[in-house]
């Protein structure tokens, strides 16, 4: 459906062209622009190919096999498969190759070493990429992953996660790009462009509202349309506009009563109708619940069909076609969309070679290290303890297996990284036990710190004994505590405290040595009861296979930290909208009953449940502003080893809302700053929103003029009666600030009313 009135402003003209407003201007290198494929030519080519297909050939494109289980399915082409996420047989006579699918959020995945000995380059967590606030970092990571995937004979990557972080405890937060729709949408779009530059398909996921892992297969997420359009869906919309992914993956959960993979509103009305998306919708693995309803609601391909309760898009689909319950035209459309996605991704014109190709792992490791260095956030630096002096004589590292490596997140994104896993702990229980292990990458902070301080004595203590750790710290010039929190797909964390008494460990060490640095390797925010006693804190996230080197270079100032938080860190567990994980207590009760009565028929599983989202579109920092809450660290926060000043703010509404500001490095070191443009109606209670951002690198004393172009949909509210986006006429307060809580430089501007198509 389209808007009822004509587009009446330059904001609308930008959108009418199908383009998202730029994230901001910067003199730094930007990811190369990608022009959307010519939709008319692509559609005509796809129509010609589908017209030559037999019915059986069309049917084979709409369901995929899960290689580990495919030998249980009659007719599965097991001999052609490699251990991976999925396989769809091709149509060789028409030049359509087999589709070989791999998980690939952070690198070409090989979770529990299905392919023995196969390693890949492991990027830092997606939250690290988000913390870079740098589309070039996202693009470079996508290029690297896509190149390795192609060399490993994959041509469809399940890469491009963009679900917004609504809850700090969600187990999969590390795979996503934070809480803001503009930041997340821009970065996922550029990541997808990077992947597809290798002539393979990327998949934006999980559409939509996959906001928690507990009960993800049975929960029903409830949110009204306007709020959904202004938050989670906007991130997908921007990502699709920028990245042109060949495929969209629908999620496990329900949204407002319907499963994501049979949700007519999301798939037919929004994605294929309003957004004119012409690629294919694939299901998540095990997310299909029907044949006819799913097909008619817009699902084009059932993925990993052996994980569903039935092979819904196999024999049952054929029977529904024969009976006329699914029109032949719908099957044609499904096959057409798959072919369109393959053409747009370049798969048909540059098919992968089915023998593995050489990979420059050394060069790719540099990509991973740059991403880590760009996304590590300096949270606190009292007294200028950091950067560490290379003249320090005695340094002790404590905890986190920092002697051998850095932690990674678990689940389908797990990469078997180059160098191996020095620590790997199997799970004995829980929803992730079958496909996740607690895994460290072989990038030793201890070795990296020794390399940068060759004249110091650098030792390691495992931190299991707090008293012993304190004694070691007391006799050192400085102490560095590595604190870890493992998170994974399929499970949420029970609380935001560091596990295994690490808070007590940090207390003991800081009590013994005031010169203590805490390095956090976590999947998201954690509480910090020890913060006021700790002079320096670094958020290293899951820093990837060169994380040890990146952390060391940040600590010693070889790299000036420039990361900014893409997610709010709460000051207490009761600040977020849902302090307790919905469904977790019930799940624990079910698990306890099953453990007490193994195999007992009276033990029932977790019942379906709904989750309400009172924050609506005000996700993350907007919730805190709306509720008048002061977080521990706000969205956008991040310190540097130099200082920056803003001046000479000017605004223009001639061609959209444009804001310019001078940014000056007033310190003595080169560094990168991230000016952030926030906008809100001047006389309303609505919390301000991030409308643009830029990252600019400056030498000491250098000033650069930075121009920020506001994304028009951030200035608008979604009007379901229109339907479409409506920018209200009136005064707006704009601020160029360092984070979401910073007043910054501000001014009022007047915007004329306008509307934008959905």
Long-range contacts (C-beta under 8 A, 24 or more apart in sequence): 1-269, 1-273, 1-274, 1-723, 1-758, 2-274, 2-724, 2-757, 2-758, 3-722, 3-723, 3-724, 3-755, 3-756, 3-757, 3-758, 4-722, 4-723, 4-724, 5-722, 5-755, 7-754, 7-755, 7-756, 7-757, 8-752, 8-753, 8-754, 8-755, 9-727, 9-752, 9-754, 10-654, 10-655, 10-656, 11-656, 11-657, 11-712, 11-715, 11-716, 11-727, 11-754, 11-756, 12-712, 12-754, 12-755, 12-756, 12-757, 14-656, 14-712, 15-712, 15-713, 15-725, 15-756, 15-757, 16-757, 18-241, 19-241, 20-185, 20-186, 20-189, 20-238, 20-241, 20-242, 20-711, 21-656, 21-692, 21-709, 21-710, 21-711, 21-712, 22-692, 22-709, 23-135, 23-182, 23-186, 23-692, 23-693, 23-694, 23-711, 24-675, 24-677, 24-692, 24-693, 24-694, 24-706, 24-707, 24-708, 24-709, 25-694, 25-706, 25-707, 25-708, 25-709, 26-694, 26-695, 26-696, 26-706, 27-696, 27-697, 27-704, 28-134, 28-136, 28-672, 28-695, 28-696, 28-697, 29-136, 30-135, 30-136, 31-135, 31-136, 31-138, 31-139, 31-140, 31-190, 31-193, 31-194, 32-139, 34-193, 34-196, 34-197, 34-243, 34-244, 36-244, 37-244, 37-343, 37-344, 39-278, 42-278, 42-340, 42-343, 42-344, 43-278, 43-336, 43-340, 45-339, 45-343, 46-336, 46-339, 46-340, 46-343, 47-336, 49-94, 49-96, 49-339, 50-332, 50-335, 50-336, 50-339, 52-94, 53-91, 53-94, 53-335, 55-321, 55-331, 57-91, 57-94, 57-335, 58-331, 58-332, 58-334, 58-335, 59-317, 59-318, 59-331, 60-88, 60-89, 60-91, 61-88, 61-91, 61-96, 61-301, 61-334, 61-335, 61-338, 61-339, 62-300, 62-301, 62-302, 62-313, 62-317, 62-331, 62-334, 62-335, 62-338, 63-88, 63-301, 63-302, 63-305, 63-311, 63-312, 63-313, 63-314, 63-317, 64-88, 64-99, 64-101, 64-282, 64-301, 64-302, 64-303, 64-304, 64-305, 65-304, 65-305, 65-306, 66-285, 66-303, 66-304, 66-305, 66-306, 66-307, 68-114, 69-306, 69-307, 70-306, 72-306, 73-305, 73-306, 73-311, 82-115, 82-153, 83-114, 83-115, 84-114, 84-115, 84-154, 85-109, 85-158, 85-285, 85-304, 85-412, 86-156, 86-285, 86-303, 86-304, 88-301, 95-348, 95-351, 96-339, 96-342, 96-348, 97-155, 97-347, 97-348, 97-351, 97-352, 99-155, 99-156, 99-342, 99-347, 100-153, 100-154, 100-155, 100-156, 100-352, 101-154, 101-156, 101-157, 101-158, 101-303, 102-149, 102-152, 102-154, 102-156, 102-157, 102-158, 103-157, 103-158, 103-159, 103-412, 103-413, 104-145, 104-149, 104-154, 104-157, 104-158, 104-159, 104-195, 104-413, 105-158, 105-159, 105-160, 105-161, 105-175, 105-412, 105-413, 106-145, 106-175, 106-408, 106-409, 106-413, 106-415, 106-544, 107-145, 107-148, 107-415, 107-417, 108-145, 108-148, 108-149, 108-152, 108-154, 108-157, 108-415, 109-412, 109-413, 109-414, 109-415, 109-416, 110-414, 110-415, 110-416, 111-411, 111-412, 111-414, 111-416, 111-435, 111-436, 111-437, 112-414, 112-435, 112-436, 112-437, 113-416, 118-152, 118-416, 119-361, 119-416, 119-417, 119-418, 119-419, 119-420, 120-148, 120-152, 120-415, 120-416, 120-417, 120-418, 121-145, 121-148, 121-361, 121-364, 121-365, 121-367, 121-368, 121-415, 121-417, 121-418, 121-545, 122-368, 122-408, 122-415, 122-417, 122-418, 122-441, 122-544, 122-545, 123-367, 123-368, 123-371, 123-415, 123-544, 124-368, 124-371, 124-372, 124-375, 124-541, 124-542, 124-543, 124-544, 124-547, 124-550, 125-174, 125-175, 125-408, 125-409, 125-523, 125-541, 125-542, 125-543, 125-544, 126-161, 126-174, 126-175, 126-176, 126-177, 127-173, 127-174, 127-176, 127-177, 127-178, 127-375, 127-523, 127-524, 127-541, 127-542, 127-566, 127-567, 128-371, 128-372, 128-375, 128-376, 128-541, 128-542, 128-543, 128-544, 128-563, 129-177, 129-187, 129-191, 129-371, 129-375, 130-176, 130-177, 130-178, 130-183, 130-184, 130-187, 130-375, 130-566, 130-567, 131-178, 131-374, 131-375, 131-376, 131-377, 131-539, 131-541, 131-563, 131-564, 131-565, 131-566, 131-638, 132-371, 132-374, 132-375, 132-562, 132-563, 132-695, 133-183, 133-563, 133-564, 133-566, 133-674, 133-693, 133-695, 134-374, 134-695, 135-186, 135-187, 135-190, 136-190, 137-370, 137-371, 137-374, 137-375, 138-187, 138-188, 138-190, 138-191, 138-194, 139-190, 139-191, 139-193, 139-194, 140-194, 140-367, 140-370, 140-371, 141-191, 141-194, 141-367, 141-368, 141-371, 142-190, 142-191, 142-192, 142-193, 142-194, 142-195, 142-196, 142-197, 142-202, 143-194, 143-195, 143-197, 143-198, 143-367, 144-194, 144-364, 144-367, 144-368, 145-194, 145-195, 146-194, 146-195, 146-196, 146-197, 146-198, 146-200, 146-202, 147-198, 147-359, 147-364, 148-359, 148-364, 149-195, 149-198, 149-200, 150-198, 150-199, 150-200, 150-352, 150-357, 151-356, 151-357, 151-358, 151-359, 152-356, 152-359, 153-352, 153-353, 153-354, 153-355, 153-356, 154-200, 154-352, 155-200, 155-201, 155-345, 155-347, 155-351, 155-352, 156-200, 156-201, 156-203, 156-246, 156-247, 156-345, 156-347, 157-195, 157-200, 157-201, 157-202, 157-203, 158-203, 158-205, 158-249, 158-412, 159-191, 159-192, 159-195, 159-202, 159-203, 160-188, 160-191, 160-192, 160-195, 160-202, 160-203, 160-204, 160-205, 160-239, 160-243, 160-245, 161-188, 161-205, 161-206, 162-188, 162-204, 162-205, 162-235, 162-236, 162-239, 163-205, 163-206, 163-208, 163-209, 163-210, 163-211, 163-232, 163-235, 163-251, 164-211, 164-231, 164-232, 164-235, 164-619, 164-620, 165-524, 165-566, 165-567, 165-619, 165-620, 166-211, 166-577, 166-578, 166-613, 166-615, 166-619, 166-620, 167-211, 167-212, 167-492, 167-576, 167-577, 167-578, 167-581, 168-496, 168-524, 168-525, 168-567, 168-568, 168-569, 168-570, 168-576, 169-492, 169-493, 169-494, 169-495, 169-496, 169-524, 169-576, 169-581, 170-211, 170-212, 170-213, 170-492, 170-524, 171-212, 171-213, 171-411, 171-487, 171-488, 171-489, 171-490, 171-491, 171-492, 171-493, 171-523, 172-210, 172-213, 172-411, 172-487, 172-488, 172-489, 173-487, 173-523, 173-524, 173-567, 174-409, 174-487, 174-523, 174-524, 174-541, 174-542, 175-409, 175-411, 175-413, 175-489, 177-235, 177-566, 178-566, 178-567, 178-620, 178-635, 179-566, 179-567, 179-568, 179-619, 179-620, 179-621, 179-635, 180-566, 180-619, 180-620, 180-621, 180-635, 180-690, 181-230, 181-231, 181-232, 181-234, 181-235, 181-238, 181-619, 182-234, 182-235, 182-238, 182-689, 182-690, 182-691, 182-692, 182-693, 182-711, 182-714, 183-566, 183-690, 183-693, 184-235, 184-239, 184-566, 185-234, 185-235, 185-236, 185-237, 185-238, 185-239, 185-242, 186-238, 186-239, 186-242, 188-235, 188-239, 188-243, 189-238, 189-239, 189-240, 189-241, 189-242, 189-243, 190-242, 190-243, 191-243, 192-239, 192-242, 192-243, 192-244, 192-245, 193-242, 193-243, 193-244, 196-243, 196-244, 196-245, 196-246, 196-344, 196-345, 196-346, 198-346, 199-345, 199-346, 199-347, 199-349, 199-350, 200-345, 200-346, 200-347, 200-352, 201-245, 201-246, 201-247, 201-341, 201-342, 201-344, 201-345, 201-347, 202-243, 202-245, 202-246, 202-247, 202-345, 203-245, 203-246, 203-247, 203-248, 203-249, 203-282, 204-236, 204-239, 204-240, 204-243, 204-245, 204-247, 204-248, 204-249, 205-248, 205-249, 205-251, 205-284, 206-249, 206-250, 206-251, 206-252, 206-260, 206-284, 207-236, 207-248, 207-249, 207-250, 207-251, 207-260, 207-266, 207-267, 207-271, 207-281, 208-232, 208-233, 208-236, 208-250, 208-251, 208-255, 208-260, 208-266, 209-251, 209-253, 209-255, 209-260, 210-251, 210-252, 210-253, 210-260, 211-253, 211-611, 211-613, 212-492, 212-581, 212-582, 212-611, 213-431, 213-489, 213-490, 213-491, 213-492, 214-491, 214-492, 214-581, 214-582, 214-583, 214-584, 214-587, 215-582, 215-583, 215-587, 215-606, 215-608, 215-609, 216-251, 216-252, 216-253, 216-490, 217-252, 217-253, 217-286, 217-287, 218-253, 218-606, 218-607, 218-608, 218-609, 219-253, 219-254, 219-582, 219-583, 219-608, 219-609, 219-610, 219-611, 220-253, 220-254, 220-255, 220-256, 220-257, 220-608, 220-609, 220-610, 220-611, 221-253, 221-254, 221-255, 221-256, 221-610, 221-611, 221-613, 222-256, 222-610, 222-611, 222-612, 222-613, 223-255, 223-256, 223-613, 223-616, 224-616, 225-265, 225-718, 225-720, 226-617, 226-717, 226-718, 226-719, 226-720, 227-613, 227-616, 227-617, 228-255, 228-617, 229-270, 229-718, 229-758, 230-617, 230-713, 230-717, 230-718, 231-616, 231-617, 231-619, 232-619, 233-270, 234-713, 237-275, 237-713, 238-711, 240-275, 240-277, 244-344, 245-279, 245-341, 246-279, 246-280, 246-340, 246-341, 246-342, 246-344, 246-345, 246-347, 247-279, 247-280, 247-281, 247-282, 247-341, 248-277, 248-279, 248-280, 248-281, 248-282, 249-281, 249-282, 249-283, 249-284, 249-303, 250-281, 250-282, 250-283, 250-284, 250-287, 250-299, 251-284, 251-287, 252-284, 252-286, 252-287, 258-297, 259-287, 259-289, 259-294, 260-287, 261-287, 261-288, 261-289, 261-294, 261-297, 261-299, 262-288, 262-289, 262-290, 262-293, 262-294, 262-297, 262-299, 263-297, 263-298, 264-296, 264-297, 264-298, 266-298, 267-297, 267-298, 267-299, 268-297, 268-298, 270-758, 271-298, 272-298, 274-757, 274-758, 275-758, 278-337, 278-340, 279-337, 279-340, 279-341, 279-344, 280-334, 280-337, 280-338, 280-340, 280-341, 281-337, 288-312, 288-313, 291-316, 291-317, 291-320, 291-326, 292-320, 292-325, 292-326, 295-320, 295-326, 295-330, 295-334, 296-326, 296-330, 300-333, 300-334, 300-337, 300-338, 301-334, 301-338, 361-418, 365-418, 365-545, 365-546, 366-546, 368-544, 368-545, 368-546, 369-544, 369-546, 369-549, 369-550, 371-544, 372-540, 372-543, 372-544, 372-546, 372-547, 372-550, 372-551, 373-550, 373-553, 373-554, 373-559, 374-562, 374-563, 375-541, 375-563, 376-538, 376-539, 376-540, 376-541, 376-543, 376-550, 376-551, 376-554, 376-561, 376-563, 377-538, 377-539, 377-561, 377-563, 377-564, 377-565, 377-637, 377-638, 378-536, 378-537, 378-538, 378-539, 378-554, 378-561, 378-563, 378-638, 378-639, 378-640, 378-641, 379-537, 379-538, 379-539, 379-565, 379-569, 379-633, 379-637, 379-638, 379-639, 380-531, 380-534, 380-535, 380-536, 380-537, 380-639, 381-535, 381-536, 381-639, 382-535, 382-536, 383-535, 385-478, 385-515, 385-517, 385-535, 385-536, 386-517, 386-536, 386-538, 386-555, 386-557, 386-641, 387-554, 387-555, 387-556, 387-557, 387-641, 388-453, 388-478, 388-517, 388-555, 388-556, 388-557, 390-452, 390-453, 390-455, 390-456, 390-556, 391-455, 392-453, 392-456, 392-477, 392-478, 393-455, 393-456, 393-457, 393-477, 394-456, 394-457, 394-459, 394-475, 394-476, 394-477, 395-449, 395-453, 395-456, 395-457, 395-458, 395-459, 395-476, 395-477, 395-478, 395-479, 395-480, 396-458, 396-459, 396-460, 396-461, 396-472, 396-473, 396-475, 396-476, 396-478, 396-479, 396-480, 397-445, 397-446, 397-449, 397-458, 397-459, 397-460, 397-461, 397-479, 397-480, 397-482, 398-460, 398-461, 398-462, 398-463, 398-469, 398-472, 398-473, 398-479, 398-480, 398-481, 398-482, 398-505, 398-509, 399-461, 399-462, 399-463, 399-469, 399-481, 399-482, 399-483, 399-484, 399-502, 399-505, 400-463, 400-481, 400-482, 400-483, 400-484, 400-519, 400-521, 401-440, 401-462, 401-482, 401-484, 402-444, 402-445, 402-446, 402-460, 402-480, 402-482, 402-519, 402-548, 403-444, 403-446, 403-460, 403-462, 404-440, 404-442, 404-444, 404-446, 405-440, 405-441, 405-442, 405-443, 405-444, 405-548, 406-440, 406-441, 406-443, 406-445, 406-521, 406-540, 406-542, 406-543, 406-544, 406-547, 406-548, 406-551, 407-438, 407-439, 407-440, 407-441, 407-484, 407-486, 407-521, 407-542, 408-439, 408-440, 408-441, 408-542, 408-544, 409-486, 409-487, 409-488, 409-489, 409-523, 409-542, 410-436, 410-437, 410-438, 410-439, 410-486, 410-487, 410-488, 410-489, 411-435, 411-436, 411-488, 411-489, 411-490, 412-489, 413-489, 414-439, 415-545, 417-441, 417-442, 417-544, 417-545, 418-545, 419-443, 419-545, 429-591, 430-490, 430-491, 431-490, 431-491, 432-488, 432-489, 432-490, 432-491, 435-490, 436-488, 436-489, 436-490, 438-486, 441-544, 441-545, 441-547, 442-545, 443-543, 443-544, 443-545, 443-546, 443-547, 443-548, 443-549, 444-548, 445-480, 445-482, 445-519, 445-547, 445-548, 445-551, 445-552, 446-548, 447-548, 448-548, 448-549, 448-551, 448-552, 448-553, 449-480, 449-552, 449-555, 449-556, 451-552, 452-552, 452-553, 452-556, 452-558, 453-556, 463-502, 463-505, 466-501, 466-504, 466-505, 466-508, 466-509, 467-508, 469-505, 469-508, 469-509, 470-508, 470-509, 470-511, 470-512, 471-512, 473-509, 473-512, 473-513, 473-516, 474-512, 474-513, 476-513, 477-515, 478-513, 478-515, 478-516, 478-517, 479-509, 479-512, 479-513, 479-515, 479-516, 479-517, 480-516, 480-517, 480-518, 480-519, 480-555, 481-505, 481-506, 481-509, 481-516, 481-517, 481-518, 481-519, 482-519, 482-521, 483-518, 483-519, 483-520, 483-521, 483-522, 483-526, 484-520, 484-521, 484-522, 485-520, 485-521, 485-522, 485-523, 485-526, 486-523, 487-522, 487-523, 487-524, 492-581, 492-584, 493-523, 494-581, 494-584, 495-573, 496-525, 496-526, 496-527, 496-570, 496-573, 497-526, 497-527, 498-522, 498-526, 498-527, 503-527, 503-529, 503-530, 506-530, 506-534, 507-533, 510-534, 517-555, 519-551, 519-555, 521-547, 524-567, 525-567, 525-568, 525-569, 525-570, 525-632, 526-569, 527-570, 527-572, 527-573, 527-632, 528-569, 528-632, 531-632, 539-563, 539-565, 557-641, 557-669, 560-640, 560-641, 560-642, 560-669, 560-670, 560-671, 560-672, 561-638, 561-639, 561-640, 561-641, 562-638, 562-640, 562-671, 562-672, 562-673, 562-674, 562-695, 563-638, 564-636, 564-637, 564-638, 564-674, 564-676, 564-739, 565-633, 565-634, 565-635, 565-636, 565-637, 565-638, 565-739, 566-635, 567-620, 567-635, 568-620, 568-621, 568-624, 568-631, 568-633, 568-634, 568-635, 568-740, 569-631, 569-632, 569-633, 569-634, 570-631, 570-632, 571-629, 571-630, 571-631, 571-632, 575-624, 575-627, 575-629, 575-631, 576-623, 577-613, 577-614, 577-615, 577-623, 578-611, 582-609, 582-611, 583-609, 583-611, 618-687, 621-687, 621-740, 621-741, 622-687, 622-688, 622-689, 623-687, 624-740, 625-687, 625-688, 625-740, 626-685, 626-687, 630-741, 631-741, 634-739, 634-740, 634-741, 634-742, 635-690, 635-739, 635-740, 636-674, 636-676, 636-690, 636-737, 636-738, 636-739, 636-740, 636-742, 637-738, 637-739, 637-741, 638-674, 638-739, 640-667, 640-671, 640-672, 640-673, 641-667, 641-669, 641-671, 642-666, 642-667, 642-668, 642-669, 642-670, 642-671, 642-700, 643-667, 644-671, 644-673, 644-698, 644-738, 646-675, 646-736, 646-744, 646-745, 647-745, 648-705, 649-736, 649-745, 649-746, 649-747, 651-734, 651-747, 651-749, 653-749, 653-750, 653-751, 653-752, 656-709, 656-710, 656-712, 657-691, 657-709, 657-710, 657-712, 657-715, 657-732, 657-734, 657-749, 657-751, 658-707, 658-708, 658-709, 658-710, 659-692, 659-707, 659-708, 659-710, 659-734, 659-736, 660-705, 660-706, 660-707, 660-708, 661-705, 661-706, 661-708, 661-736, 661-745, 662-703, 662-704, 662-705, 662-706, 663-696, 663-698, 663-703, 663-704, 663-705, 663-706, 664-698, 664-701, 664-702, 664-703, 665-698, 665-699, 665-700, 665-701, 665-702, 665-703, 666-701, 667-700, 668-700, 669-700, 670-697, 670-698, 670-699, 670-700, 671-697, 671-698, 672-696, 672-697, 672-698, 673-698, 673-738, 674-738, 675-706, 675-708, 675-736, 675-737, 675-738, 676-736, 676-737, 676-738, 676-739, 676-740, 676-744, 677-708, 677-710, 677-734, 677-735, 677-736, 678-734, 678-735, 678-736, 678-737, 678-740, 678-744, 679-710, 679-714, 679-715, 679-732, 679-733, 679-734, 679-735, 680-732, 680-733, 681-728, 681-730, 681-731, 681-732, 681-733, 682-730, 682-731, 682-732, 682-733, 682-748, 683-730, 683-731, 688-733, 688-735, 688-740, 689-714, 690-714, 690-740, 691-715, 691-734, 708-736, 710-734, 712-754, 712-756, 713-756, 715-751, 716-756, 718-758, 719-755, 722-755, 723-758, 724-755, 724-756, 724-757, 724-758, 725-755, 725-756, 725-757, 725-758, 726-753, 726-754, 726-755, 726-756, 727-751, 727-753, 727-754, 727-755, 727-756, 728-753, 729-753
